[in-house]
Amino acid sequence: MGFGLLAYFLWGAMPVYFLAMAPAGAFEIVGWRIVFSLVFCALLLTVTRTWGSFRRVLGNRRTVLTFALAGVLIYVNWTVYVLATVSGRVVDAALGYFVNPIVTVLLGVLVLREHLRIGQWIAVGISALAVVVLGVEGGALPWISLALAASFGLYGLVKKQVGNRADVLTALTLETAWLTPVALAQLLIVGFGPGLAFGSAGAFPTLMLASAGIGTAVPLLLFGSAAKRLPLTVAGFLQYLAPILQFLIGVLVLHEAMPLGRLAGFVLVWIALLMLVGESLLTAGRTRRAPVAPAVAVSDV
């Protein structure tokens, strides 16, 4: 459980990490994050001698293309998140990850044709009401929150299609490899425009930008290790640690505004999440008490 707690703590503290990269802008941060993540992953593959596993995944064209789509979605997610952070919208970013479980449930209905139970439908309805309240309070839809929730929800859906065909390190290597040409072009544009902070803004921002690969890969590897050991219910609860920490950083550290209407929207989202979690626990409890069918052996194809 310690690995899981540390992973979500690191994800929750990401706003402070990205703000420490100032004066670098969002597009430079994302560009270096992609490039240095690929470099760090290549080093890890070399140290752990797992290039063979990576090459085996490359032999499956469908898997490689699936990771290309996953890369596009995580690029959108990273870009929106960093833009939100550097523009003083950390609370909106936190809301996106609070809403994400609801979006995941909706994607299950719309894409996988899953059937929702009544408690899940009520949670979805309350979340929709929360979006309306936040939209009325802010004068516009909370696009940052919705974009983060949608991109990460779709990312999870795409990764679900890959299953266990690639480990966490191989997956991140492939995704960042697909994105590296975009990142390099992005860095060139920034360099010829406002100029790069990397190497010109002092030692500390440069060091922070150079560490972006480690800062991206380490929480993922910690989470991958924890996911193999933790019960699904515990992992489900831990996922809320990151947005809670982000919310606290936004309100208590960065002093982002929290008017009554905005707070009401958050409370509605939290109520929806409590209903979703409670309904899942009740269903899991009933399933455990039900008679167990004979086990059936399943083999990988």
ABEGO torsion letter per residue (X at the ends): XAAAAAAAAAAAAAAAAAAAAOABBAAAAAAAAAAAAAAAAAAAAAAAGAAAAAAAAAABAAAAAAAAAAAAAAAAAAAAAAAAAAAGAAAAAAAAAAAAAAAAAAAAAAAAGBBBBAAAAAAAAAAAAAAAAAAAAAGBBBAAAAAAAAAAAAAAAAAAAAEAABBAAAAAAAAAAAAAAAAAAAAAAAAABAEBABGAAEAAAAAAAAAAAAAAAAAAAAAAAAAAABBAAAAAAAAAAAAAAAAAAAAAAAGBBBBAAAAAAAAAAAAAAAAAAAAAAAAAAAAAABBBBBBBBBBBX
